[in-house]
Every structure is written in structure tokens, then in C-alpha cells.
Amino acid sequence: MGPRLRREVVRDWGIAVAVAGILVVTGVSGGHGGVWGVVLLALGGLVLGVRRRAPLLVLGLAGVCAVGAQAAGMDVPAVAYLVAVYTAMRSGHRWAVVVGSIALLLALPFADLVADPAGATGEAFKHARSVLEIGWLVAAGAAGEALRQAERRADEAERTREETARRRANEERLHIARELHDSLTHQISVIKVQAEAAVHLARKRGEEVPAALLAIREAGREATRELRATLGALRDDDVSPPRGIEDLRGLVEQVKATGLDATLTIRGEGRDVPAAVERTAYRIVQESLTNVTRHAAAAKAEVRLDFRPDALDVRVDDDGTATPAPTPGFGLLGMRERVTALGGRLRAEPRTGGGFTVHAELPVERTP
């Protein structure tokens, strides 16, 4: 139990003991009722100690104890029930409070008859007390509802601040990545062009091309391909509509044209998912298939999407010769960042029977 929870428990039980003590003292000082009346008053106050954990149970017990004490002759205000009403309303149990309070107001006159069969209590006094009881109930319920709304607005404000900060951070990262993409692509293109020109001139003169120069040329080509594959997607929002699940079939067909036996299986197709989830699913499949065709030496790849009630399950398996990399590449890091931003999970590792697997679970938030 944390310090904060411990303080709340101590405070709740302090309030419960104080309310029970006030009720018992008030009831005994009235000179009416017996042992059962005192017990019911004490019990009605003590149940408030667990009002946060079981607000509806406390509401019912406090109401029963209030009616029972009234029937036993203890004409004491139902303070414990008012506290229970406040707690239940704060917890969002509006209808339970309304039904319970109506039942209490209907039961109290019968409790008066049990306590005073002769009807000695004046009608004017009973009417005034009934109006006052209704006012107390309305005030307690209004206080609980007001605090609940205030807490809800505070939570929404905090969530909005976090989302705004996260969006600004993502926009800044996107801007930096685009700047890096433009700068690096330009510089590497210059290196590649210079290397290509040097190789061409050396061969034209009949000279032997140095191995280092050939290595520079190949490295420039590979770096250019990697940059376009890993960072080129950053401009998608500007030059083309976002890709989604409907585009996966075309993507798989493109990969099949390279000679890879790629298949796509979709279960639960037709479920509506957020656009961000669709884009992330497409990028995961795209990057995974790109890695398969370039590095895995695979003959077959399986893409499977499973629309679950609470998540979209994306899985890409291949039968290549995968080996764990000492450090993950930018493609895998990009996939992991996309999945983490959505609150999902990503697993990318060699398969037990050979090959590699990429498995992502993307949560799908449902609006209540």
C-alpha cells in the first residue's frame, strides 16, 4: 500500500469513526431508542470506512441503518447516508443514488409509524423535516457530482496537454528527419557521382580502377538506396495520400514480381480502425517485406492481419536465413517507434524453425 493510499484509508476511517460517534451521541442524548438503535447508528457511521472501495454497498447499508435507527426511535439526521450519497455520486453512480434516496424517503414515514404508532409527532413537523431531508440529499448529490465533473475536466486537461506535447515532439522529430534526409541524400549523391565519374575516366583511359574507389561507389549506391527506403516515406504526407490496409494487396503483388512467393491473409476484414493504425500497419508490412527481399535470401513470405475487437494484429514471417543483428537498423527502429507511439507492442526476431518474424499488436481505441 502506497503512502497516498494509506493516507486516504486513514482519513476515511477517521471520518467514519467521527460520524459514528456524532450519531451515537446525538441519538443517546435524545433519550429515545434502545440498544439496537445505538448499534444501527454506530454501524451506519462505521461502514463509511470502506466507501471508496464499495460505494454502492455503503450507500445501501447506510440507508438501511438510517431507516432502522428511525424505527427504533432514534430521531437522528441521516448524516452517514448523506456522506454515502456524496461518495456514490462522485463515483458516477447517479441512478443508484436516485433510486436509493427515493426508497429512503418512502421508508422513513413507515419507520416513524413503527417508532410512534400513536402518531404523536406533529404533521407540520414531519412535513418540514421531509423538505429538509430532500434538500440535504440534493445538496450532497450535487456536491459529489460537481467534484466528479471537476476531476474529469482536470483529467481531460492533463491528457490534452500530454497529447499536445507529444504531437509537437513528433512534428519536431519529423522536421529534423526531413532535414537530415535532404542533407544526407545530397551529400551522398555528390560522393556517388564523383566516384562514378572517376571509375568511368579510369576505364576510359585503360587504367586499373582502384579497389577503394569501387568500394566508395558501391557504398554510395547502397547508402542512397537505404536512405530512400528508410527516410523517403517521411514525405508521404506532402506528396501522396496516406497508405492503408487496402494498399497492402498491391504492395504484396509488387513484391511477388521480384520473385518472392508472398501471400496476404486478412481475417476480420471490414472493421473500422483509426487512420494512424492503418498507416502503421502498412509501414510495418512494407519495411518487413523490403528487408526480406534485400537481406533474408528468402523464397517465401507470409503476411497476416487479424482484426481483433481491441487490436489489429500484424505478422510477417519468412523462411530466409535470418541472424540476429548486433544493432537494429533504422527500418526496425522506425517500426518500433511507430508502434510505441500508438501504445502497441512489436516483436522482431528469428523464428525457431528458421527465418524471421515481425509481429506487431496495434491497439484500437473504441469511443464509448
URPEZI-V32140 format. One line per field, one symbol per residue. phi: phi as a letter, one per 30 degrees, with the letter a starting at -180 (. if undefined). A space follows every 50 residues. Layout:
phi = ???
This chain:
phi = .dedddddddddddddddddddddddddddibibdddddddddddddddc dddbddddddddddddddddddjddbeddddddddedddddjcddddddd ddddddddeddddddbediddddddddddddddddddddddddddddddd ddddddddddddddddddddddddddddddeddddddddddddddddddd dddddidddddddddddddddddddddddccdddcedccadddbdddddd ddddddddjddcbbbbcidjddbedddddddddddddddddddcbdhccb bccbbbdcecacccbbcbcdcdbdddbddddddddddddddcicbbbbad dddjjbbbbbccdcdcdd
